[in-house]
Amino acid sequence: MSSLSFVALVVLGPLIDVAFLLLLLVIGLIIIILLAKVFLFILPAGIIALVVWFLTGSVFWAGVAFLVVALISLLKR
């Protein structure tokens, strides 16, 4: 191994590590943002479904309420 390739490995090794770290950080932030958006989309429908389930005791009607609120939320966007 020549000394030039060793120097290139010593210099570029940490730079490649930092580049991969930044890439993974960006990917992680994108995943967190997407999960937050999905959670905020499901939250109102889930709350309404929970209220319907408490009032009626029926899982069927709670599911219908969830789907209706989710559909309205989709159409609103």
N, C-alpha and C positions, 0 to 999 in steps of 0.2 A: 504494500500500500504506500503510495507516495505521500509526501508530507502535504502536498497541495490538497488532495482529497480528504486528508484527515482534518486540515484546517477548515475546509468547506463543510465537513460534517459537524465540527465543533461549533461553527458559526450558524449554520442553517438549522441544526437540530432544535435549539430552543425557539427559533423563529417559527418553525413548522409546528411545534407544540403550542405556541401562543396562537397561531392561526387556527388550529383545530379547536382550541379552547374557546376562541371567539365564535367560531362556527357553531359549536355545541351550545353556547350561551344564547345565540340568536334562535336556534331551533327550540331550546327550552322556553324562551320567552314567547315564541309563536304558539307553542303547545299550551302554555298557561293562558294566553289571551283567548285562544279558541275554546278552552275548557270554561273560562269565565263567561264567554258569550253563550255557550250552550247552557250553562247553569242559569243565566239570567233569562234565557228563552223558556226553559222548563219550569222555573220557579213559580210564575203566576198560575200556570196550568196545574201545577202540583198543589198549590194552596187551595185553589177552587175545588179540585178533586178531593182533597182532604176534608174540606168543609161539607161537600156533598156526601161523602162517605159517613161523616159524623151525623149528618142530619137524616140520611136515609138508611144507613147500615148496609147499603148495597154496593158491592164492588163493581157491578155492571154499570150502574148510573155514575159512579165515580169515574170509571173509565171513559164513559161517554162524555162527561163534563171535561175531562182532561183533553180528549181529542178535539172537542169543540173549541175550547179556549186555545189550544195549540194551533188549530186551523185559523182561527181569528187572528192570532198573533202572526202567523205566516202571511196572511192576506194583508195585514196592516203594514208590513214592511214592503 
